[in-house]
Amino acid sequence: MTLPLVDRFARVHRDLRVSLTDRCSLRCTYCMPEQGNEWLARQSILTVDEILEIATVAAAAGITTFRLTGGEPLLRTDIVEIVRRLAALESPAGPVEIAMTTNGIRLPEVLPDLVDAGLRRLNISLDTLDRERFRALTRRDRLDDVLAGVRAAQESGLRPLKINAVAMRGVNDDELADLVAFAVAHDAQMRFIEQMPLDAGHTWDRSTMVTREEILEALGRRWHLEPVPGRGGAPAERWRLDGGEHTVGVIASVTAPFCGACDRMRLTADGQLRNCLFSIDEYDLLPVMRADVAPADRASDIDRVLRNCIAGKKAGHAIDDPGFLQPARGMNAIGG
């Protein structure tokens, strides 16, 4: 039996976030520049077969959830095939779960096929409900398309359905309660994310970040917030709204990091393994995948790189450390 992926701090890793592309149909200001992007070379992007080979080894080592990210994962024309083949995998704990984070723009077109292929969980990114703000923030006039994607997700029956927003001072901090009400109306859980130093332009300024406490204070003026116990390794803390069935989540990676319970690792679209979202080190799987070796030998090499990656994981991301260095890649190239 393959040993689980356990790091030096006894954290067992069960979640692999798989970026399928660095390209996106939006140009969110906190993620990537509007022009001048240096895209990953097409020949370096992992194929479906290569993704499956890596995922098969990871599942054998105890990965139970594969979250597909980007850029925008729905830009992959083979996205349904990727979901179908990954959903057929099993870990020692049983069948794996396939989740996805998307901007929602192509969901009305492809979601029925994705659900049929085995997609089980969905997160949709939506930072504002205001058309002009959306246009300014994403540099694209696509709000109606995203809202159509939310409606398609609501009708799909995938639950829990989550809507993610980056809380930004002077941008959408006056919409936080409205976004929660929108999510509730669509049977979704709103999750607010503290803005992190992951923009391609390296312009992040902590003073512009809306903190966890500010988010809770704003929501507390409209609802009674009751903490939901049993967070485990989930990135979001959750609060129940007015004692009802609906909840809101906050991912406070900066002011209240959850590194001690982190069970995630990441695979970029060009085959780089990362043990932390903020890591400046990557473990290159591309030469392993392109080597002319027997499948069994390649599986052994994949397992070795996975374990080397986990062995190098630090106790935390150290954003508050004076020596913190922002990753060279932007969020679109790392994967959400």
N, C-alpha and C positions, 0 to 999 in steps of 0.2 A: 504494500500500500504506500502511495506517495505521501511524504510528510507534509503537513500544512505549512503555509507561508507565515512564519513567525519571526518578528524582528528582535533586536537586542532588548527591547523594552516590553517583551511578552505580548505585543499586539498581534493578533491573528488577522490576516488579511483575507477578506471575503468579497471585495468589490473591485472590479477592474473597469475603469472608464476608458472607452475606446473611441478616440477621435477618428472620424472617417475622412475628413477633409479640413483644410484651413480656410476654404473659401466660404463666403456667406452672401446672402441676398440683401443684407443690411450692412451699415457701416457705423455701428454704435460708437459714440465718441469715447467711451471708456474702454473700448476694446481694440479698435483699429483705426488707422487714418482713412480719410475718404479716398485718397489717391496715393500712388507710389508704393503700394503694397508689393513686397517681394514674396510671391507665392512659392510654395513648395514645388519642386520639379515633379512633373507628372510621373516620371519613371521611378521616383522614390516613394510614391504612394503605395501602401500595402494593397495587394489584391484581395479578393474575397477568400481565395484558397489560403493565402498567407495569414489573414486575420483568423480564419478558422483553425489553422494549425496552432497558432499561439494560444487561442482561446481553449482549445482542447487540452493543452498542457496545463494552462492555468486552472481549468475546471478540475482536472485530476488532482491539483495541489490545493483544492478547497475553495476556489473562487465560485461563489454562488450567484452573483449578480453581475451582469454586463450592462453598463449604461453607455449607449451610443450618443456621441456628441460631435461637435465640429469646432470651429466654423458652424456651418449648418448641415447636419447629417442628411437632411432630405434632398440635398443637391446631388447626392450619389444616385445615379440612375439604377444601381443594383441594390438599393437599400432594402427592398422586400426580400431578395435572395439572402442578403446578409442576416436579416432578422430570422428568416426561416431556418437557415443552417445553424445559427447560434442557438436558437431555441431548442434544437434537437439534442444539445449537449447535456450531460449529466455530471454532477460533482459527487463526491462521496456522500453528501447530504441529500442527494436527489436531483431532480431536474433543475436546471439553472433558470433564473428569471431575467428577462430582457426588458430594459427600460430605455427611455430616450429623452434627451433634452433638445428642444427645437424652438425656433421662432414662430412656428405654426403656419407659415405661409402656404406650404403645400399640403397641409393636413387634409382639407376637404377632398383632394384628389387621390391621396394614397392611403389614408388611415384605414379604410375597410380592409385593404389587402395586408396592411401591417398587422392588424389585429388577427386576421386569419393566419398569418405567418407565425404568430406567437408573441407579439408585443404585449406586455402586461402592464407597464406603468409609463406615465407620460408627464413631463414637465414642460410648460410653455413659458417662454420669456416675454414679459410685457411690462414695461417700465412706466407707461403713462397712458391715460385714456383720452388725452387731449390731442387733437389732430395736429395742431401746429407744433406742439412740444414733441410729438412723436417724429414729425418730419425733421425738426432740428436735431433731435437726439440721435436718430438712426440715419439721417441724411437721405432718407427715402420716404416716399408718400405711400406707405403700405399698411396703414393702421387697419383699414377695412379688411385686408387680407388676413391679418393676424386675428382680428375679431371673428372672422369666419372660421379660422382654424380652432379657436376656443369653442365655438358652437359645435363644430364637428366632434371635438374631443368630448364635450358634454354628452352628445348624443351617442357616442361610441360605447358608453358604459364602462370605460377603463377607470378604475378607482383604486387608490386615491389619485385624483387629478390635481396637479399642483401648478400654480402660476408663480413665476419668479420675477421679482423686481429688484433692481439695484437702487437703494435709497440714496438720493443725491441732493445736497443742500442747494437751494435756489433753483432746482430743476423740477423735482417731483415731490419734495418733502411736504407740500401742502395737499397732496393727493393720497396720502397713505390710507386714510380711512375709506376714501372712495374706492380705492383698489381692493380693499378687503371686502367691501359691500358688493363690488362687481364679482369677485371670486365666489362669494356666498351665493349670489344669484345664479351662478353657473355650476353649483355643486362642486366647487373646487376649494383647495386650501391655498390661501395667499401666503407667500414666503418672501420676506424682505432680506436682502443680502447687503451687508456692509460693503461699501466700495473698497476694493483691494488694489494693491500696487501691481496690476497686471496689464496695464494699457501699453500698446505698442510704442507710444510716444514717450513713455516714462515721465508723464506729467502729473502723476498721482500726488495729491496733497492731503495729508491727514485732516487738515482743518476744514476741508470741504466735505468730509465724510459724515453722514448721519449715523450716529452711534445706536447701538442696541437700546440703551436707556432712553434716547430721544424717540426712537420708534415706539417703544412701549408707552412712553408718556403720551404721545400723540394718540395712540389707539385707546389708551385708558380714559381719554376724555369722551369716548363714544360707547365703549363696552367695558364691562367688568371682565378682567382677564384672570383666568385661573390656570396656573401651571399644570401641564399634563406630565405626569411622571413616566419613567421608563424610557428615557431617550436612547439609551444604549450607545451605539456608534453612529447614530444619525447626525448629520451636520446641523440640523435645525432644532432649536428648542421650540416647543409648541405651547400655546395657551388656548384654553377653551373660551369661546365668546359667550358671555352672559349665561354660562352654565348649560349651553345647548350643545348640539352635535357638531357644530362647525368650529374649526380651529384656525389659528394663524401661527406661522412659524417665523423665526428670526435666525439667520445664519450670521453669527457675529465672529467671523474669522479673525478680526483685528482686535476688538476690545474684550472678547471672551472666547479665546481659541479653545477648540475641542481636540487638540492634538493627542491628548492622552488616551483617547478612545478611537483614534483614527484607524480604519480598516481598509483604506483605499489606496490604490495605485493607478497609474495612468499609462496609456499607450498612445503615442501621437500617431498621426496619419502616416508619417514617414518612418515608423518603426522604432521610435525611441521610447524606452521605458523610463518613467519618472516615479519616484516614491513619495513625492510631495508636490502639491500645486506650485509651491514657491521654490522648489529645488533649482539650483543652478547646475546640477549634475544630471546627465542622462546616460542611459545604458542602451547601447546600440544593438538592436536586433536585426537590422536590415542585412548585414553581412551574413548572419546566421541563416536568414530566410533565403538568401540568394546563393548560398554555398551548394556545390554539387556533391551532396552527401546522401546517404540512405535516410529515409524518413525516421527511422528509430534513432539514428545519430543526431538528426536535427532536433527531434523532440528532447533528447538529453541536453543538447546545447541550449535550447529555449528554457528548459527548467533551470539550468545553471545560471543563465542571465537573470531570470526572475528572482532567484535566491540571492544573487549578488546585489541586485537592486534593493531588495528588502533589507539585506544586511547593512547597507549603507544609509538607511533611513535614520534621521536625527530625531531627538525627542520632541522637537517642535519647530515651527517655521521661523521664529525669532524676528518677527516684524519689528518688535520694539527694541531689538538689539541695535546699538549704534553702528555695528558692522554689517547690518542687513544689506544684502544686494538683491535688487529686483531681477527676476529672471529675464534673460535676453529676449525670449520669445514673448509675444503678446498672447492674450487669452485665446484668440482664434486659432493659434498654432499649437497651443498646449492641449486644449480640449477642456470643456466645462466640467 
